[in-house]
Amino acid sequence: MKTKKLQSFYILVAIFFSGMASYFAQQSNTIAVANPNVNALTIKPESVAKMMRLELIKINKYKVYDEFDMNEVIKAKEEYKVGCYGQSCLARLGEELKVDYVMSGSIDGLGNKIVITIKIIDVKGQALYKSSVREFDNQETEVQRMVEVVLAEMHGLTVDKLLTDRLAFKNELITSNNVGKVNNSGPRIGFAYLTGSVNEFATRATKYGGLGIQPFTSMIGYQIEGQYVGTENFSALVEGIINISGLEQGQFVPSISLLNGFRFGKANWEFAFGPRFGISSTSEGFFDDQNIYSTDARYFSQSDWSQYAMQNNLNPVDPGNGYIFEKNFDRRGDKAIATTFLIAFGRTFQAGALNIPVNLFYSSQKGGGYVGVNMGFNVQKSKQPINKQSPQRYY
C-alpha cells in the first residue's frame, strides 16, 4: 500500500516538472515582429508592429524582441526595411536575428471591413508555424484590439465575446447600384372622383358659390422622387408632387404633396402617405336642408342671407329654424391654404430602363375628399450608391 502511494506521488511530481519544463521551454522561445503590410488605412506599419509586440508580450508565451534588438540587422539590408512579407524573407531575417520565430502579416482596409492576416514563421524549420485570417468592422482606431483577438485565437486562448461582437464585421444586406439613390422623377396623370362635401361643392351651382362641374376631375402633374434608404428588398422614399386638377372642366386647382413612401420586394409594391397642400375658398353659411327659404336646399352664405333677410323682413344675423352659420366651401369666399392627408398604394412596373408607376390614392379632409388612380413614366438615367463615402485607395 505504501509502495503504491509513493508511486502515485512520483508520477505527480514527474507530471509537474514535465509541465514546468514545457512551460519554461516555451517561454524561452524567442520571436521577432517584422513590419506588416498595410493597405488602404492611415495607420503606419511601424505602429502596427508595435501593437503586435505588445499583444505578444501579453499572452506570455514568447520572449519578444523589440525594435531596438532588431535595428542593427534591419539597417544592414534594404530588403528587411520594405517588402519583407514572404516566408523566405522572414526566415532569413529570423536567422540573422537568431530567433526561433518571426511574425508578420497584413492589415487591409477593404470597403467597410478590415481584414487582418497574421503568420508566424518557424525559422529553424523554414516553415509556417501558425497563421490566422479574420474580418472585422472598419474601425481603424481599434486595430490593436483586432490584433489581440487574432493572436488569442491563434494560441487557443479565451477571447472576450463582447469584444469580438463589437469588432465583428456584420455581413448586412447589400446596398447595390440597383437599389441605391435613383433619380425616379417624371410626369403623372390621373383621374379622381370627389366625395362628401367636396362632391357637393363641385356640383353646386355657381350662383350659390359652387364650381358647377361634374363630381370627377382629371389630374396632371410632376413627381420628384428620391430614396434615402435602399436595400435589396426595401427602399424608403421621399416624394414631392406638383399637381393641377380640373382643367378639362375649366377649373384650375393647384396642389403640392409631400410624401414619405416605402417600396417592397422585387415587384416594387409601394405605399406612401403625407400632407397635401392646396388653396381653398370658404365662407360662413348654412344649407337650407328643410327647404324653408328655398326649394333646392340651397347654400346661404352670410352675405346671401343678409340680402335675403332684408328682402323678406327676417333677422339678418340669425336664420332660425335650427340653422347656424358654419364654414363651408364657397368659391366666392376667403382664400386660404388648406391641408389634406394623402394615402397612396400601388406598384411600379419596369420595362428595361422605363418605370411605369401606377397608384390608387385617397386624399382625405373634413367631410370628404378625392379617391382615384394615377400613373406616370420615367426613364432611369442615373444611379448612385446610398453610402457616399470617399473612395478607398489601394496601393
FIKEMAR-591074 format. One record per residue (C-alpha): x, y, z; residue number from 0. Coordinates in nm, 3 decimals. Last residue first. Layout:
N
- X_Y_Z_NUM .
...
***
This chain:
395
- -0.166_5.076_-5.305_394 .
- -0.540_5.061_-5.259_393 .
- -0.713_5.394_-5.230_392 .
- -1.061_5.395_-5.085_391 .
- -1.321_5.626_-5.239_390 .
- -1.474_5.878_-5.002_389 .
- -1.805_5.751_-4.874_388 .
- -2.137_5.823_-5.040_387 .
- -2.334_5.541_-4.881_386 .
- -2.651_5.504_-5.087_385 .
- -2.474_5.426_-5.415_384 .
- -2.557_5.647_-5.714_383 .
- -2.780_5.581_-6.010_382 .
- -2.852_5.775_-6.327_381 .
- -3.098_5.793_-6.612_380 .
- -3.393_5.576_-6.517_379 .
- -3.658_5.673_-6.767_378 .
- -3.983_5.795_-6.622_377 .
- -4.349_5.713_-6.652_376 .
- -4.673_5.804_-6.488_375 .
- -4.991_5.670_-6.340_374 .
- -5.279_5.796_-6.136_373 .
- -5.586_5.648_-5.971_372 .
- -5.867_5.798_-5.772_371 .
- -6.036_5.893_-5.447_370 .
- -6.069_6.260_-5.350_369 .
- -6.204_6.406_-5.027_368 .
- -6.495_6.448_-4.794_367 .
- -6.636_6.594_-4.473_366 .
- -6.311_6.707_-4.312_365 .
- -6.023_6.608_-4.539_364 .
- -5.896_6.290_-4.701_363 .
- -5.700_6.239_-5.020_362 .
- -5.728_5.879_-5.133_361 .
- -5.492_5.712_-5.377_360 .
- -5.452_5.417_-5.614_359 .
- -5.113_5.414_-5.780_358 .
- -4.947_5.305_-6.106_357 .
- -4.575_5.371_-6.156_356 .
- -4.432_5.294_-6.504_355 .
- -4.050_5.276_-6.498_354 .
- -3.855_5.254_-6.825_353 .
- -3.489_5.146_-6.804_352 .
- -3.577_4.792_-6.910_351 .
- -3.952_4.757_-6.882_350 .
- -4.050_4.812_-6.520_349 .
- -4.385_4.825_-6.345_348 .
- -4.403_5.035_-6.030_347 .
- -4.678_4.928_-5.793_346 .
- -4.952_5.089_-5.594_345 .
- -5.081_5.236_-5.271_344 .
- -5.142_5.603_-5.192_343 .
- -5.257_5.793_-4.882_342 .
- -5.297_6.172_-4.882_341 .
- -5.393_6.380_-4.581_340 .
- -5.549_6.718_-4.657_339 .
- -5.431_7.073_-4.598_338 .
- -5.583_7.407_-4.699_337 .
- -5.404_7.738_-4.757_336 .
- -5.655_8.024_-4.762_335 .
- -5.889_8.214_-4.994_334 .
- -6.195_8.385_-4.849_333 .
- -6.534_8.324_-5.006_332 .
- -6.680_8.345_-5.359_331 .
- -6.571_7.988_-5.441_330 .
- -6.763_7.870_-5.135_329 .
- -6.668_7.562_-4.934_328 .
- -6.827_7.569_-4.591_327 .
- -6.761_7.727_-4.252_326 .
- -7.066_7.726_-4.028_325 .
- -7.358_7.966_-3.966_324 .
- -7.638_7.810_-3.769_323 .
- -7.978_7.675_-3.874_322 .
- -8.208_7.540_-3.605_321 .
- -8.517_7.709_-3.750_320 .
- -8.351_8.049_-3.702_319 .
- -8.171_8.238_-3.978_318 .
- -7.994_8.459_-3.724_317 .
- -7.793_8.767_-3.820_316 .
- -8.020_8.921_-4.084_315 .
- -8.342_8.854_-3.885_314 .
- -8.619_8.843_-4.146_313 .
- -8.812_9.118_-4.330_312 .
- -8.814_8.930_-4.663_311 .
- -8.583_9.148_-4.877_310 .
- -8.359_9.230_-4.580_309 .
- -8.338_8.861_-4.487_308 .
- -8.238_8.759_-4.842_307 .
- -7.953_9.015_-4.854_306 .
- -7.822_8.917_-4.510_305 .
- -7.866_8.551_-4.600_304 .
- -7.656_8.575_-4.915_303 .
- -7.381_8.769_-4.735_302 .
- -7.380_8.517_-4.452_301 .
- -7.354_8.244_-4.715_300 .
- -7.677_8.066_-4.800_299 .
- -7.649_7.726_-4.969_298 .
- -7.956_7.598_-5.149_297 .
- -8.168_7.309_-5.033_296 .
- -8.349_7.327_-5.372_295 .
- -8.687_7.480_-5.292_294 .
- -8.566_7.775_-5.090_293 .
- -8.618_7.955_-4.759_292 .
- -8.774_7.668_-4.564_291 .
- -8.632_7.394_-4.786_290 .
- -8.551_7.180_-4.481_289 .
- -8.186_7.137_-4.589_288 .
- -8.139_7.513_-4.626_287 .
- -7.762_7.482_-4.614_286 .
- -7.574_7.724_-4.390_285 .
- -7.311_7.999_-4.406_284 .
- -6.962_8.114_-4.312_283 .
- -6.737_8.128_-4.618_282 .
- -6.466_7.918_-4.775_281 .
- -6.228_7.919_-5.070_280 .
- -5.949_7.659_-5.056_279 .
- -5.591_7.661_-5.179_278 .
- -5.382_7.341_-5.173_277 .
- -5.138_7.145_-4.961_276 .
- -5.128_6.766_-4.944_275 .
- -4.979_6.601_-4.638_274 .
- -4.822_6.255_-4.625_273 .
- -4.855_5.890_-4.716_272 .
- -4.690_5.636_-4.942_271 .
- -4.707_5.261_-5.006_270 .
- -4.531_5.089_-5.293_269 .
- -4.501_4.741_-5.442_268 .
- -4.181_4.717_-5.645_267 .
- -4.215_4.354_-5.766_266 .
- -3.859_4.288_-5.642_265 .
- -3.970_4.346_-5.287_264 .
- -4.108_4.648_-5.107_263 .
- -4.112_5.022_-5.172_262 .
- -4.187_5.265_-4.890_261 .
- -4.302_5.625_-4.915_260 .
- -4.296_5.953_-4.727_259 .
- -4.500_6.212_-4.909_258 .
- -4.503_6.587_-4.969_257 .
- -4.797_6.690_-5.188_256 .
- -4.844_7.023_-5.370_255 .
- -5.177_7.143_-5.509_254 .
- -5.323_7.354_-5.790_253 .
- -5.694_7.370_-5.884_252 .
- -5.753_7.539_-6.221_251 .
- -6.106_7.479_-6.346_250 .
- -6.244_7.481_-6.699_249 .
- -6.390_7.133_-6.685_248 .
- -6.098_6.952_-6.856_247 .
- -5.853_7.157_-6.647_246 .
- -5.995_7.021_-6.321_245 .
- -5.673_6.939_-6.135_244 .
- -5.314_7.067_-6.125_243 .
- -5.040_6.874_-5.938_242 .
- -4.689_6.923_-5.803_241 .
- -4.579_6.603_-5.630_240 .
- -4.284_6.568_-5.390_239 .
- -4.168_6.225_-5.282_238 .
- -3.930_6.096_-5.015_237 .
- -3.859_5.727_-5.038_236 .
- -3.761_5.432_-4.821_235 .
- -3.649_5.122_-5.007_234 .
- -3.678_4.754_-4.926_233 .
- -3.588_4.421_-5.086_232 .
- -3.226_4.450_-5.197_231 .
- -3.156_4.751_-4.978_230 .
- -3.215_5.124_-5.015_229 .
- -3.265_5.410_-4.770_228 .
- -3.285_5.780_-4.862_227 .
- -3.452_5.729_-5.199_226 .
- -3.558_6.022_-5.414_225 .
- -3.873_6.118_-5.603_224 .
- -3.989_6.432_-5.781_223 .
- -4.338_6.391_-5.925_222 .
- -4.496_6.607_-6.197_221 .
- -4.858_6.690_-6.255_220 .
- -5.186_6.624_-6.430_219 .
- -5.514_6.542_-6.264_218 .
- -5.855_6.493_-6.421_217 .
- -6.169_6.560_-6.223_216 .
- -6.485_6.396_-6.105_215 .
- -6.803_6.520_-5.941_214 .
- -6.925_6.704_-6.259_213 .
- -6.891_7.083_-6.257_212 .
- -7.083_7.384_-6.126_211 .
- -6.799_7.508_-5.908_210 .
- -7.017_7.610_-5.614_209 .
- -7.082_7.952_-5.461_208 .
- -7.462_7.960_-5.493_207 .
- -7.463_8.123_-5.837_206 .
- -7.203_7.863_-5.942_205 .
- -7.446_7.579_-5.891_204 .
- -7.329_7.308_-5.653_203 .
- -7.172_7.004_-5.822_202 .
- -6.813_7.071_-5.711_201 .
- -6.907_7.188_-5.361_200 .
- -7.130_6.884_-5.304_199 .
- -6.855_6.644_-5.417_198 .
- -6.605_6.819_-5.188_197 .
- -6.854_6.788_-4.901_196 .
- -6.863_6.411_-4.941_195 .
- -6.666_6.252_-5.224_194 .
- -6.492_6.363_-5.543_193 .
- -6.384_6.106_-5.802_192 .
- -6.027_6.127_-5.924_191 .
- -5.840_6.070_-6.251_190 .
- -5.472_6.060_-6.324_189 .
- -5.161_6.186_-6.496_188 .
- -4.806_6.196_-6.358_187 .
- -4.486_6.324_-6.516_186 .
- -4.140_6.204_-6.404_185 .
- -3.881_6.174_-6.130_184 .
- -3.707_5.846_-6.041_183 .
- -3.350_5.965_-5.992_182 .
- -3.236_5.652_-5.808_181 .
- -3.035_5.651_-5.486_180 .
- -2.919_5.293_-5.449_179 .
- -3.118_4.981_-5.517_178 .
- -2.962_4.866_-5.845_177 .
- -2.626_5.017_-5.753_176 .
- -2.604_4.785_-5.454_175 .
- -2.682_4.817_-5.087_174 .
- -2.639_4.456_-4.980_173 .
- -2.798_4.333_-4.662_172 .
- -2.550_4.307_-4.377_171 .
- -2.242_4.087_-4.335_170 .
- -2.163_4.234_-3.997_169 .
- -1.787_4.251_-3.944_168 .
- -1.715_4.179_-3.580_167 .
- -1.548_4.441_-3.362_166 .
- -1.829_4.483_-3.110_165 .
- -1.908_4.111_-3.111_164 .
- -1.541_4.018_-3.065_163 .
- -1.510_4.247_-2.761_162 .
- -1.831_4.121_-2.601_161 .
- -1.714_3.764_-2.657_160 .
- -1.387_3.820_-2.465_159 .
- -1.142_3.574_-2.620_158 .
- -1.018_3.259_-2.448_157 .
- -0.674_3.145_-2.560_156 .
- -0.605_2.880_-2.821_155 .
- -0.284_3.039_-2.946_154 .
- -0.413_3.155_-3.284_153 .
- -0.740_3.269_-3.123_152 .
- -0.552_3.492_-2.880_151 .
- -0.336_3.632_-3.160_150 .
- -0.639_3.719_-3.374_149 .
- -0.832_3.883_-3.088_148 .
- -0.537_4.093_-2.971_147 .
- -0.466_4.205_-3.328_146 .
- -0.827_4.328_-3.350_145 .
- -0.783_4.509_-3.018_144 .
- -0.477_4.682_-3.162_143 .
- -0.667_4.778_-3.478_142 .
- -0.940_4.957_-3.279_141 .
- -0.885_5.308_-3.420_140 .
- -0.936_5.165_-3.769_139 .
- -1.294_5.063_-3.704_138 .
- -1.400_4.906_-4.035_137 .
- -1.576_4.601_-3.891_136 .
- -1.351_4.298_-3.866_135 .
- -1.252_4.006_-4.088_134 .
- -1.009_3.739_-3.964_133 .
- -0.711_3.550_-4.100_132 .
- -0.485_3.321_-3.897_131 .
- -0.143_3.162_-3.925_130 .
- 0.086_2.941_-3.718_129 .
- 0.423_2.768_-3.772_128 .
- 0.482_2.824_-4.144_127 .
- 0.807_2.659_-4.245_126 .
- 1.182_2.714_-4.258_125 .
- 1.215_2.456_-3.976_124 .
- 1.472_2.666_-3.790_123 .
- 1.291_2.994_-3.854_122 .
- 0.939_2.873_-3.773_121 .
- 0.736_3.151_-3.935_120 .
- 0.436_3.311_-3.760_119 .
- 0.152_3.447_-3.970_118 .
- -0.106_3.720_-3.911_117 .
- -0.377_3.833_-4.154_116 .
- -0.613_4.112_-4.051_115 .
- -0.901_4.212_-4.280_114 .
- -1.067_4.546_-4.212_113 .
- -1.424_4.598_-4.329_112 .
- -1.648_4.857_-4.495_111 .
- -1.452_4.874_-4.820_110 .
- -1.147_4.653_-4.785_109 .
- -0.893_4.807_-4.549_108 .
- -0.610_4.556_-4.530_107 .
- -0.374_4.478_-4.239_106 .
- -0.106_4.229_-4.342_105 .
- 0.120_3.974_-4.176_104 .
- 0.437_3.942_-3.974_103 .
- 0.586_3.715_-3.706_102 .
- 0.934_3.568_-3.689_101 .
- 1.015_3.262_-3.476_100 .
- 1.309_3.092_-3.309_99 .
- 1.534_3.397_-3.305_98 .
- 1.896_3.438_-3.416_97 .
- 1.835_3.785_-3.563_96 .
- 2.018_3.681_-3.879_95 .
- 1.824_3.356_-3.896_94 .
- 1.495_3.532_-3.828_93 .
- 1.551_3.777_-4.114_92 .
- 1.628_3.485_-4.343_91 .
- 1.301_3.316_-4.237_90 .
- 1.108_3.638_-4.295_89 .
- 1.250_3.664_-4.648_88 .
- 1.164_3.301_-4.725_87 .
- 0.809_3.327_-4.588_86 .
- 0.716_3.642_-4.774_85 .
- 0.650_3.983_-4.618_84 .
- 0.984_4.163_-4.637_83 .
- 0.866_4.449_-4.859_82 .
- 1.042_4.743_-4.702_81 .
- 1.316_4.756_-4.437_80 .
- 1.429_4.392_-4.448_79 .
- 1.511_4.409_-4.820_78 .
- 1.743_4.707_-4.759_77 .
- 1.990_4.506_-4.554_76 .
- 2.216_4.633_-4.274_75 .
- 1.955_4.860_-4.119_74 .
- 1.733_4.560_-4.042_73 .
- 2.014_4.369_-3.868_72 .
- 2.120_4.657_-3.644_71 .
- 1.768_4.766_-3.565_70 .
- 1.628_4.430_-3.448_69 .
- 1.700_4.441_-3.075_68 .
- 1.596_4.808_-3.079_67 .
- 1.264_4.717_-3.240_66 .
- 1.175_4.483_-2.953_65 .
- 1.241_4.110_-2.938_64 .
- 0.969_3.910_-2.765_63 .
- 1.048_3.619_-2.533_62 .
- 0.749_3.405_-2.604_61 .
- 0.434_3.264_-2.445_60 .
- 0.321_3.547_-2.216_59 .
- -0.004_3.636_-2.397_58 .
- 0.056_4.000_-2.300_57 .
- 0.406_4.012_-2.454_56 .
- 0.260_3.903_-2.788_55 .
- -0.003_4.180_-2.761_54 .
- 0.267_4.443_-2.710_53 .
- 0.477_4.310_-2.997_52 .
- 0.177_4.314_-3.233_51 .
- 0.090_4.670_-3.131_50 .
- 0.448_4.777_-3.201_49 .
- 0.430_4.616_-3.545_48 .
- 0.103_4.802_-3.614_47 .
- 0.273_5.133_-3.533_46 .
- 0.567_5.056_-3.763_45 .
- 0.324_4.964_-4.044_44 .
- 0.166_5.312_-4.023_43 .
- -0.209_5.368_-3.967_42 .
- -0.389_5.559_-4.242_41 .
- -0.556_5.255_-4.397_40 .
- -0.589_5.144_-4.760_39 .
- -0.321_4.872_-4.731_38 .
- -0.076_4.789_-4.450_37 .
- 0.194_4.520_-4.497_36 .
- 0.337_4.412_-4.164_35 .
- 0.665_4.537_-4.011_34 .
- 0.861_4.239_-3.882_33 .
- 0.798_4.102_-3.533_32 .
- 1.069_3.897_-3.363_31 .
- 1.021_3.583_-3.155_30 .
- 1.228_3.396_-2.899_29 .
- 1.131_3.064_-2.747_28 .
- 1.243_3.062_-2.380_27 .
- 0.884_3.084_-2.258_26 .
- 0.803_2.764_-2.442_25 .
- 1.090_2.585_-2.277_24 .
- 0.979_2.732_-1.945_23 .
- 0.629_2.595_-1.990_22 .
- 0.748_2.254_-2.116_21 .
- 0.984_2.222_-1.819_20 .
- 0.706_2.323_-1.582_19 .
- 0.475_2.066_-1.736_18 .
- 0.740_1.793_-1.707_17 .
- 0.813_1.903_-1.351_16 .
- 0.450_1.868_-1.254_15 .
- 0.398_1.541_-1.439_14 .
- 0.706_1.392_-1.274_13 .
- 0.595_1.509_-0.931_12 .
- 0.251_1.361_-0.988_11 .
- 0.404_1.029_-1.102_10 .
- 0.641_1.023_-0.802_9 .
- 0.349_1.072_-0.563_8 .
- 0.150_0.796_-0.725_7 .
- 0.444_0.561_-0.698_6 .
- 0.494_0.651_-0.333_5 .
- 0.129_0.580_-0.260_4 .
- 0.155_0.244_-0.437_3 .
- 0.463_0.148_-0.228_2 .
- 0.282_0.232_0.095_1 .
- 0.000_0.000_0.000_0 .
***
